[in-house]
Amino acid sequence: MDDTDPIRISPIRIRKGGAGDIPAIIGLLDGAVAWLVARGRTGQWGSTPWSELPRAVAMVERYVTTGEPWIAEIDGVVVGTLTLTDGPGGDTVPRAGEPERYVHILAADHGRFAGRGVGRALLAHAARETRRQGVSLLRVDCYAGDDGRLVAYYESNGFTAAEPFTGPDGSWPGQVLARRV
């Protein structure tokens, strides 16, 4: 390629996922933990790779096999994921008083594909899919500690902070965010 050739940027392709994608999803989550640890941000997910945490692996398996997993790819490489369900998991966050779609396990490859908008593309897809299903409320919850950058990220993607919560042990600060679609 010489300097007159345009740089080729491959598009992000989003496809329906399934149980066969679980190893790739776990790999994305392991990569996210490593990325967070390298930046001294262990409050969100700790420092142990998800693949070494049986409860985390079981949670991913449950969401992927009972929800709607979506996989983002660039040139056939898995670069991101999220799963939609009909509500929050567990007892920490109450269900909405209306039909909703709920985002779980959003993760993107921050190493090789940083700055490509993978997370934004997945969240936009989740909004379109929610609307296509005739549901008008899309929610997500996230870590609200440290400098609040994750909450700000969701807000920059059209979500509004709803209610704060704490994790089951009372020490993990969380935030539920909502978006009308």
MIDOSE-1310 file (N, C-alpha, C; in nm, 2 decimals, decimal comma, always signed):
residues 181
mddt	+0,08/-0,12/+0,00/+0,00/+0,00/+0,00/+0,09/+0,12/+0,00; +0,06/+0,22/-0,09/+0,14/+0,34/-0,09/+0,05/+0,45/-0,02; +0,10/+0,57/+0,00/+0,03/+0,67/+0,07/-0,09/+0,73/-0,01; -0,11/+0,69/-0,13/-0,23/+0,74/-0,20/-0,35/+0,64/-0,18
dpir	-0,32/+0,52/-0,13/-0,43/+0,42/-0,10/-0,50/+0,46/+0,03; -0,64/+0,45/+0,02/-0,71/+0,47/+0,15/-0,68/+0,36/+0,25; -0,69/+0,39/+0,37/-0,68/+0,29/+0,48/-0,81/+0,22/+0,48; -0,80/+0,09/+0,48/-0,92/+0,00/+0,48/-0,96/-0,02/+0,63
ispi	-1,08/+0,02/+0,67/-1,13/-0,01/+0,80/-1,25/-0,10/+0,79; -1,23/-0,22/+0,83/-1,34/-0,32/+0,82/-1,46/-0,28/+0,91; -1,58/-0,31/+0,86/-1,69/-0,28/+0,94/-1,71/-0,38/+1,06; -1,79/-0,33/+1,16/-1,82/-0,42/+1,27/-1,95/-0,50/+1,22
rirk	-1,95/-0,63/+1,23/-2,06/-0,71/+1,20/-2,12/-0,77/+1,33; -2,25/-0,75/+1,35/-2,31/-0,81/+1,47/-2,40/-0,92/+1,43; -2,38/-1,04/+1,50/-2,45/-1,16/+1,47/-2,51/-1,22/+1,59; -2,61/-1,30/+1,58/-2,67/-1,37/+1,69/-2,56/-1,47/+1,74
ggag	-2,55/-1,48/+1,87/-2,45/-1,57/+1,93/-2,52/-1,69/+1,98; -2,45/-1,78/+2,04/-2,50/-1,90/+2,10/-2,40/-1,97/+2,19; -2,43/-2,09/+2,24/-2,35/-2,16/+2,34/-2,21/-2,18/+2,28; -2,19/-2,20/+2,15/-2,06/-2,22/+2,09/-1,97/-2,10/+2,11
dipa	-2,03/-1,98/+2,14/-1,95/-1,86/+2,16/-1,90/-1,84/+2,30; -1,94/-1,92/+2,39/-1,90/-1,91/+2,53/-1,75/-1,90/+2,55; -1,67/-1,98/+2,49/-1,52/-1,96/+2,51/-1,47/-1,83/+2,46; -1,52/-1,78/+2,35/-1,48/-1,64/+2,30/-1,53/-1,53/+2,40
iigl	-1,65/-1,55/+2,45/-1,70/-1,45/+2,55/-1,62/-1,45/+2,67; -1,59/-1,56/+2,72/-1,50/-1,57/+2,84/-1,37/-1,51/+2,81; -1,31/-1,53/+2,69/-1,19/-1,47/+2,65/-1,19/-1,32/+2,65; -1,31/-1,27/+2,60/-1,32/-1,12/+2,60/-1,33/-1,07/+2,75
ldga	-1,39/-1,14/+2,83/-1,40/-1,10/+2,97/-1,27/-1,11/+3,04; -1,19/-1,21/+3,01/-1,05/-1,22/+3,07/-0,97/-1,10/+3,02; -0,98/-1,07/+2,89/-0,91/-0,95/+2,84/-0,95/-0,82/+2,90; -1,08/-0,81/+2,93/-1,13/-0,69/+3,00/-1,07/-0,68/+3,14
vawl	-1,06/-0,79/+3,21/-1,00/-0,79/+3,34/-0,86/-0,74/+3,33; -0,78/-0,80/+3,24/-0,64/-0,77/+3,22/-0,63/-0,62/+3,19; -0,71/-0,57/+3,10/-0,71/-0,43/+3,07/-0,74/-0,34/+3,19; -0,84/-0,37/+3,27/-0,87/-0,30/+3,39/-0,76/-0,30/+3,49
varg	-0,70/-0,42/+3,51/-0,59/-0,44/+3,61/-0,47/-0,35/+3,56; -0,44/-0,35/+3,44/-0,32/-0,27/+3,39/-0,34/-0,13/+3,41; -0,46/-0,08/+3,43/-0,49/+0,06/+3,46/-0,52/+0,08/+3,61; -0,49/-0,02/+3,69/-0,52/-0,01/+3,84/-0,66/+0,00/+3,88
rtgq	-0,75/-0,05/+3,79/-0,89/-0,04/+3,82/-0,95/-0,18/+3,85; -0,92/-0,23/+3,97/-0,96/-0,36/+4,01/-1,10/-0,36/+4,09; -1,15/-0,25/+4,12/-1,28/-0,24/+4,19/-1,40/-0,30/+4,12; -1,39/-0,29/+3,98/-1,51/-0,34/+3,90/-1,52/-0,49/+3,90
wgst	-1,41/-0,56/+3,85/-1,42/-0,70/+3,84/-1,31/-0,78/+3,91; -1,23/-0,71/+3,99/-1,12/-0,77/+4,06/-1,00/-0,79/+3,97; -0,92/-0,89/+4,00/-0,80/-0,91/+3,92/-0,78/-1,05/+3,87; -0,88/-1,14/+3,91/-0,87/-1,28/+3,86/-0,95/-1,29/+3,73
pwse	-0,89/-1,35/+3,63/-0,96/-1,38/+3,51/-1,09/-1,45/+3,53; -1,19/-1,42/+3,45/-1,32/-1,49/+3,47/-1,31/-1,64/+3,44; -1,22/-1,68/+3,36/-1,21/-1,82/+3,32/-1,16/-1,90/+3,45; -1,11/-1,83/+3,55/-1,06/-1,90/+3,67/-1,17/-1,89/+3,78
lpra	-1,28/-1,84/+3,75/-1,39/-1,82/+3,86/-1,51/-1,90/+3,82; -1,53/-2,02/+3,88/-1,64/-2,10/+3,84/-1,78/-2,03/+3,84; -1,80/-1,95/+3,94/-1,93/-1,88/+3,95/-1,95/-1,78/+3,83; -1,84/-1,72/+3,79/-1,85/-1,62/+3,67/-1,87/-1,70/+3,54
vamv	-1,80/-1,81/+3,53/-1,82/-1,89/+3,41/-1,97/-1,94/+3,40; -2,02/-1,99/+3,52/-2,16/-2,04/+3,52/-2,26/-1,93/+3,49; -2,23/-1,80/+3,54/-2,32/-1,69/+3,51/-2,32/-1,66/+3,36; -2,20/-1,66/+3,29/-2,19/-1,64/+3,15/-2,27/-1,75/+3,08
eryv	-2,25/-1,87/+3,11/-2,32/-1,99/+3,05/-2,47/-1,97/+3,07; -2,52/-1,93/+3,18/-2,66/-1,91/+3,21/-2,72/-1,80/+3,12; -2,65/-1,68/+3,12/-2,70/-1,57/+3,04/-2,70/-1,61/+2,89; -2,60/-1,67/+2,84/-2,58/-1,70/+2,70/-2,69/-1,80/+2,66
ttge	-2,71/-1,90/+2,74/-2,81/-2,01/+2,70/-2,95/-1,98/+2,73; -2,98/-1,88/+2,81/-3,12/-1,84/+2,84/-3,16/-1,70/+2,78; -3,06/-1,62/+2,75/-3,09/-1,49/+2,69/-3,06/-1,49/+2,54; -3,04/-1,37/+2,49/-3,01/-1,34/+2,35/-2,87/-1,29/+2,34
pwia	-2,77/-1,38/+2,32/-2,63/-1,32/+2,30/-2,61/-1,27/+2,16; -2,54/-1,16/+2,16/-2,50/-1,09/+2,03/-2,35/-1,08/+2,03; -2,29/-1,11/+1,92/-2,15/-1,11/+1,90/-2,11/-1,01/+1,79; -2,01/-0,93/+1,83/-1,95/-0,83/+1,73/-1,83/-0,89/+1,67
eidg	-1,81/-0,88/+1,54/-1,69/-0,93/+1,47/-1,64/-0,83/+1,38; -1,51/-0,83/+1,36/-1,44/-0,75/+1,26/-1,35/-0,85/+1,18; -1,37/-0,86/+1,05/-1,30/-0,96/+0,97/-1,31/-1,10/+1,03; -1,42/-1,14/+1,08/-1,44/-1,27/+1,13/-1,38/-1,30/+1,27
vvvg	-1,32/-1,20/+1,33/-1,27/-1,21/+1,47/-1,37/-1,15/+1,57; -1,39/-1,23/+1,67/-1,49/-1,19/+1,78/-1,42/-1,07/+1,85; -1,49/-0,96/+1,86/-1,43/-0,84/+1,92/-1,52/-0,78/+2,03; -1,64/-0,83/+2,04/-1,73/-0,78/+2,15/-1,85/-0,87/+2,16
tltl	-1,92/-0,85/+2,28/-2,04/-0,92/+2,30/-2,13/-0,85/+2,40; -2,26/-0,88/+2,39/-2,35/-0,85/+2,50/-2,47/-0,95/+2,49; -2,54/-0,96/+2,60/-2,65/-1,05/+2,60/-2,77/-0,97/+2,65; -2,89/-0,99/+2,58/-3,01/-0,93/+2,62/-3,10/-1,03/+2,69
tdgp	-3,16/-0,99/+2,80/-3,26/-1,07/+2,87/-3,38/-0,99/+2,90; -3,48/-1,05/+2,96/-3,61/-0,98/+2,99/-3,60/-0,91/+3,13; -3,49/-0,91/+3,19/-3,48/-0,84/+3,32/-3,34/-0,86/+3,39; -3,32/-0,79/+3,50/-3,19/-0,80/+3,57/-3,18/-0,94/+3,63
ggdt	-3,05/-0,99/+3,65/-3,03/-1,12/+3,71/-3,02/-1,10/+3,86; -3,05/-1,20/+3,94/-3,03/-1,20/+4,08/-3,13/-1,11/+4,15; -3,10/-1,08/+4,28/-3,19/-1,00/+4,37/-3,15/-0,86/+4,39; -3,03/-0,82/+4,34/-2,97/-0,69/+4,37/-3,05/-0,58/+4,31
vpra	-3,09/-0,60/+4,18/-3,16/-0,49/+4,11/-3,31/-0,54/+4,09; -3,40/-0,46/+4,13/-3,54/-0,49/+4,11/-3,58/-0,49/+3,96; -3,68/-0,57/+3,92/-3,73/-0,56/+3,79/-3,81/-0,43/+3,77; -3,82/-0,39/+3,64/-3,89/-0,27/+3,61/-4,04/-0,30/+3,62
gepe	-4,12/-0,20/+3,63/-4,27/-0,22/+3,64/-4,33/-0,23/+3,51; -4,25/-0,26/+3,40/-4,30/-0,27/+3,27/-4,21/-0,37/+3,19; -4,25/-0,41/+3,07/-4,16/-0,50/+2,99/-4,03/-0,42/+2,97; -3,92/-0,50/+2,97/-3,79/-0,44/+2,94/-3,70/-0,54/+2,88
ryvh	-3,59/-0,49/+2,82/-3,48/-0,57/+2,78/-3,37/-0,52/+2,86; -3,28/-0,62/+2,90/-3,17/-0,58/+3,00/-3,04/-0,63/+2,94; -2,94/-0,54/+2,94/-2,81/-0,57/+2,89/-2,72/-0,64/+3,00; -2,66/-0,75/+2,96/-2,57/-0,82/+3,05/-2,44/-0,85/+2,97
ilaa	-2,33/-0,86/+3,05/-2,20/-0,90/+3,00/-2,15/-0,83/+2,87; -2,17/-0,70/+2,87/-2,11/-0,62/+2,76/-1,96/-0,62/+2,78; -1,89/-0,66/+2,68/-1,74/-0,66/+2,68/-1,69/-0,64/+2,54; -1,58/-0,57/+2,53/-1,51/-0,55/+2,40/-1,37/-0,57/+2,41
dhgr	-1,30/-0,61/+2,30/-1,16/-0,63/+2,30/-1,09/-0,49/+2,30; -1,04/-0,45/+2,41/-0,97/-0,32/+2,42/-0,83/-0,32/+2,37; -0,78/-0,44/+2,35/-0,64/-0,45/+2,30/-0,63/-0,41/+2,16; -0,66/-0,51/+2,07/-0,64/-0,49/+1,93/-0,74/-0,40/+1,86
fagr	-0,86/-0,38/+1,93/-0,97/-0,30/+1,86/-1,01/-0,18/+1,94; -0,93/-0,13/+2,02/-0,96/-0,01/+2,10/-1,00/+0,11/+2,01; -1,10/+0,18/+2,04/-1,13/+0,30/+1,96/-1,22/+0,27/+1,84; -1,25/+0,15/+1,82/-1,33/+0,11/+1,70/-1,48/+0,13/+1,72
gvgr	-1,53/+0,15/+1,84/-1,67/+0,17/+1,87/-1,75/+0,04/+1,88; -1,68/-0,06/+1,92/-1,74/-0,19/+1,93/-1,86/-0,19/+2,04; -1,83/-0,14/+2,16/-1,93/-0,13/+2,26/-2,05/-0,04/+2,22; -2,02/+0,07/+2,15/-2,13/+0,16/+2,10/-2,21/+0,09/+2,00
alla	-2,15/+0,01/+1,91/-2,22/-0,06/+1,81/-2,31/-0,16/+1,87; -2,26/-0,23/+1,97/-2,34/-0,33/+2,04/-2,46/-0,27/+2,11; -2,44/-0,16/+2,18/-2,55/-0,09/+2,25/-2,65/-0,04/+2,15; -2,61/+0,02/+2,04/-2,70/+0,06/+1,94/-2,78/-0,05/+1,89
haar	-2,72/-0,17/+1,87/-2,79/-0,29/+1,82/-2,89/-0,33/+1,93; -2,85/-0,33/+2,05/-2,94/-0,37/+2,16/-3,07/-0,28/+2,16; -3,05/-0,15/+2,14/-3,16/-0,05/+2,13/-3,25/-0,09/+2,01; -3,19/-0,11/+1,90/-3,27/-0,15/+1,78/-3,35/-0,28/+1,80
etrr	-3,28/-0,38/+1,86/-3,34/-0,51/+1,89/-3,46/-0,50/+1,99; -3,44/-0,41/+2,09/-3,54/-0,39/+2,19/-3,67/-0,33/+2,12; -3,64/-0,23/+2,04/-3,75/-0,16/+1,97/-3,82/-0,26/+1,87; -3,74/-0,34/+1,80/-3,80/-0,44/+1,71/-3,89/-0,54/+1,78
qgvs	-3,86/-0,57/+1,90/-3,94/-0,66/+1,98/-4,06/-0,60/+2,04; -4,08/-0,47/+2,02/-4,20/-0,40/+2,07/-4,19/-0,36/+2,21; -4,06/-0,35/+2,26/-4,04/-0,31/+2,40/-3,97/-0,17/+2,40; -4,01/-0,08/+2,49/-3,96/+0,05/+2,48/-3,86/+0,09/+2,59
llrv	-3,83/-0,01/+2,68/-3,73/+0,02/+2,79/-3,61/-0,08/+2,78; -3,50/-0,02/+2,77/-3,37/-0,09/+2,77/-3,29/-0,05/+2,90; -3,25/-0,14/+2,98/-3,18/-0,11/+3,10/-3,05/-0,19/+3,11; -2,96/-0,13/+3,19/-2,83/-0,20/+3,21/-2,79/-0,15/+3,35
dcya	-2,70/-0,24/+3,42/-2,64/-0,19/+3,54/-2,49/-0,20/+3,53; -2,42/-0,12/+3,61/-2,28/-0,12/+3,59/-2,21/-0,08/+3,72; -2,08/-0,09/+3,73/-2,00/-0,05/+3,84/-2,00/+0,10/+3,84; -2,02/+0,16/+3,95/-2,03/+0,31/+3,96/-1,92/+0,37/+4,05
gddg	-1,82/+0,28/+4,08/-1,71/+0,33/+4,17/-1,60/+0,40/+4,09; -1,49/+0,42/+4,16/-1,38/+0,49/+4,10/-1,42/+0,63/+4,06; -1,39/+0,66/+3,93/-1,42/+0,80/+3,88/-1,55/+0,81/+3,80; -1,63/+0,70/+3,80/-1,76/+0,71/+3,74/-1,75/+0,70/+3,59
rlva	-1,64/+0,67/+3,53/-1,63/+0,67/+3,38/-1,72/+0,57/+3,32; -1,75/+0,46/+3,38/-1,84/+0,36/+3,32/-1,98/+0,41/+3,31; -2,03/+0,48/+3,42/-2,16/+0,54/+3,42/-2,17/+0,64/+3,30; -2,06/+0,73/+3,30/-2,06/+0,83/+3,19/-2,06/+0,77/+3,05
yyes	-1,99/+0,65/+3,04/-1,99/+0,58/+2,91/-2,13/+0,55/+2,87; -2,21/+0,49/+2,96/-2,35/+0,45/+2,92/-2,43/+0,58/+2,90; -2,41/+0,68/+2,97/-2,48/+0,81/+2,95/-2,45/+0,86/+2,81; -2,33/+0,85/+2,77/-2,29/+0,90/+2,63/-2,35/+0,81/+2,52
ngft	-2,41/+0,70/+2,56/-2,48/+0,61/+2,47/-2,63/+0,61/+2,48; -2,68/+0,72/+2,54/-2,82/+0,75/+2,55/-2,89/+0,70/+2,67; -2,82/+0,64/+2,77/-2,88/+0,60/+2,89/-2,88/+0,71/+2,99; -2,98/+0,70/+3,08/-2,99/+0,80/+3,19/-2,98/+0,72/+3,33
aaep	-2,90/+0,77/+3,42/-2,89/+0,71/+3,55/-3,03/+0,70/+3,61; -3,06/+0,58/+3,66/-3,19/+0,56/+3,73/-3,16/+0,55/+3,88; -3,15/+0,42/+3,93/-3,13/+0,41/+4,07/-2,99/+0,35/+4,10; -2,93/+0,40/+4,21/-2,80/+0,33/+4,25/-2,83/+0,21/+4,33
ftgp	-2,74/+0,12/+4,34/-2,75/+0,00/+4,43/-2,61/-0,04/+4,48; -2,61/-0,13/+4,57/-2,48/-0,19/+4,61/-2,49/-0,34/+4,58; -2,37/-0,40/+4,56/-2,37/-0,54/+4,54/-2,41/-0,62/+4,66; -2,42/-0,75/+4,64/-2,47/-0,84/+4,75/-2,39/-0,82/+4,88
dgsw	-2,26/-0,79/+4,88/-2,18/-0,78/+5,00/-2,18/-0,64/+5,05; -2,25/-0,55/+4,98/-2,27/-0,41/+5,03/-2,15/-0,32/+5,00; -2,05/-0,37/+4,93/-1,93/-0,29/+4,91/-1,91/-0,25/+4,76; -1,98/-0,31/+4,67/-1,97/-0,28/+4,53/-2,07/-0,18/+4,49
pgqv	-2,03/-0,06/+4,46/-2,13/+0,05/+4,42/-2,17/+0,03/+4,27; -2,30/+0,02/+4,25/-2,36/+0,00/+4,12/-2,46/+0,11/+4,08; -2,48/+0,11/+3,95/-2,58/+0,21/+3,90/-2,66/+0,14/+3,80; -2,80/+0,15/+3,81/-2,89/+0,11/+3,70/-2,91/+0,23/+3,61
larr	-2,90/+0,21/+3,48/-2,93/+0,31/+3,38/-3,04/+0,26/+3,29; -3,11/+0,35/+3,24/-3,23/+0,32/+3,15/-3,22/+0,41/+3,02; -3,28/+0,35/+2,92/-3,29/+0,42/+2,79/-3,42/+0,39/+2,73; -3,50/+0,49/+2,69/-3,62/+0,47/+2,61/-3,59/+0,46/+2,47
v	-3,64/+0,35/+2,40/-3,61/+0,33/+2,26/-3,74/+0,34/+2,17
